[in-house]
Amino acid sequence: MTFRALTISREYGSGGAEVAAIAANCLGWRLIDKGLLAEISAKANVPEGDVAALDERRDPWLQRISRPIWGKGGDGVSDVLPVELFDADAEADVARTVIEEAYQAGNCVFVGRGSQCLLRHKPDVFRVLVYARWEDRVRRVQARVPPGADVSSLLQSMDARRLEYLRAHYGENGADPHLYDLLIDSRNQTEAAARLIVCAMELMK
């Protein structure tokens, strides 16, 4: 089996995005990470800043329960002009389209955004989860946040947000090892982790 795509899921602070970039460079493949936001922006015709604000999120519960009355008058019954609202659900739908189109083109490395779920039944996709020990994650994130920031809370909230995104949009548990072909501890050695992934892909052809 020759692989045509690689998905890199990651714990926050594990260095997974950097691992994906190195792996893409080693393979000579297209990296689909932050560039995905620009593609979503173009397809949805909304500012990229709005897309970034909704990246790997779920809409607040109040917005979800009020969705049935969008486009209604003040009485909640009378029709008014349709409301075109770009929310997290809309972004996830566009992201799904972009990921599927990129997969069809082949030779690409996806970072998160549910790619491991969307492409889980494709035999030519290699799916990886990059994780790291808590202390390694704290050390990595501390280097890029303001002094005094509550890094532990940030790690917990980001992990929870990503897991909720997958549950809401794909009905999957992102921590389920059966979603992946390989789980790897980056140990804050992103170059080594990326090369191990590429080697594993070669061995599992």
N, C-alpha and C positions, 0 to 999 in steps of 0.2 A: 504494500500500500504506500503510495506517495502522498504525503500530506500537502494540502493546498492552503491551509490556514492554521494559525496558532492563536489560542485565546489565553490571556494572562489575567487571572483574577488575583486580587491582592488584599491582604490586611493593610489597613492604613498604617503607614510608617514602616512597612516591610521593604520598601525600595522596589516594589513590583513594577512601577511604571518605568523606572530606570532599567530594570532587568529586561522588560519588553523592548525598550529602545535598543539595547545592546544586541538582543536576540535578532531583532529585525535587521540590524546592520550586518550581523554575521550571516544571516540567510539571504540578504539582498532583497528583502521584502518590504512592502509598504507598511508603515506603522500607523495604526488608526487609534489615536488617543485623543489629545486635545483637538486635533484636526477634525475629529468627528463633530465637534460643536460647530465649527464653521460650515460643515456640510448640512447639518440640521438647520442652521440659521438661514442658509441659502434656500433650502427646500421649503421651509415653513414661512419664509419671508418675514422673519422677526430679527431684532438686533441680537448679535452674538452674546451681548451681556445678559440678555434675558434668558438665553439658552443656558449659559454658564450657571446662572442662579438656580436653575431647575435640575442641574446635572445630577443624575443618580439619586433623585429625591422622589417622595410621594407627596401628593397634595394634602394639605391639612384637612382634618376630618370635617370641619365646618364647610369648607369649599366642596367636598365630595357630596355631603348630604344636601347642599343647596343647588347642586347641578341640575336637578330636574326642573327648576323654575327659571333657569336662564332663558332669556328671550320672552319672558312673560311680563305683563304690565304689573303695576303696583298691587293689583288684587291677586296676583299669582295665577291668574287664569287667562286674561286677555293676551293675545299674541301681540308682540311688537317686533321690530326689525330683529333678525337673527343676531345673536351675540357670538362673535368670533373671539374666543378666549384661548390663548396659548398657555396651557398649564402643563404640569408634570406628566399627566397622562398623554397629552398630545405630543410632548417631547419624546416620551418612550416609544410611541407609535412611529414617529419619524426616525428615531434611532434604529428601530427594528428594520425599517426599510433600507437605511443606509448600510447596516451590517449585512443584510442579505445580499444587496447589490455588490458589496465589496467581496463577499464570499464567492459569488458567482464569477467575479473577475479573477479571484485566486491570488496566491502569494501575498498574504497580508497577515499582520499580527494585530489582534484586537486587545485592547485594555479595558476590562470590565464591561459595564453597561449591559449586562445580561447576555453577553455573547456566548458564554459557556452553556447557558440554558437554551438559547435560541438555536445553537448549532450542535446540541448535545448528541443528536442521532446521526450526525454526518460522520461517516467512517474516515473521511480524509481530513478531519480537524483534530488537532492535538490540543488538549485542554489541560491547563496548569493552574494550580493555586500556589502563590508565593506567600509564605507567612514568615514570621520571625518571633523570637523570644521577646517577652514584654520589655525587658531592659534594653534590648537592641532597638526596639521601636521607639521607646521613650528618648533614647539618645539621638536617634535620627531626627525625630520631630522637634526636639528641643533646639536643634541647630537652626531651625527655620521659623520659629515663632518668637514673639517678644519675650524678654525676660520676665519671669513670674507667671507666665501663662500656665493654666492647669492642663498639663499635657495628658495626664491620665484620663480626665474627663473628655478631652478632645478625641483620644483614641477610642474610647468606649462609644461616644456618640457617632463617630464616623463609621465604625464597624456596624453599629446598630442600623444606621441609615442605609448602608449598602445592603444589609441583609433584608431590611424591610422593602427596599426597592425590588429585589428579586422575588420576594414573597408576593408582593402586590401585583407585579406585572407578569410574572412567570409561574407563580405558584410553587416555587422551589426554595429549598433551604440551601443557601450559598455555602454553608459549612459542611454539607453532605459530601463525603469523599468520593461517592459514586459519580459525582458530576465531573470528575477529573481523571486524567490519565497519569498525572504526576503531581505530588505535593512536595514542595521543597522549602526548606528553611534557608533564607537568604544569608543569614548570619552577618548581615551588613557587608557582604562580599558580592556585590551585584554582578561583576564581571564573571566570577566563577559560577554563580547561579545561572546566568544566561548561557554560558557555554555548556553546562551540564544539561540544560533543557535541549539545546541544539543536538548534543550527543545522543540524548534519549530519543529524540525524533529520528535520528539516523538509524539507531539500533532497532527501533520498532516499526520500520518501514515494512 
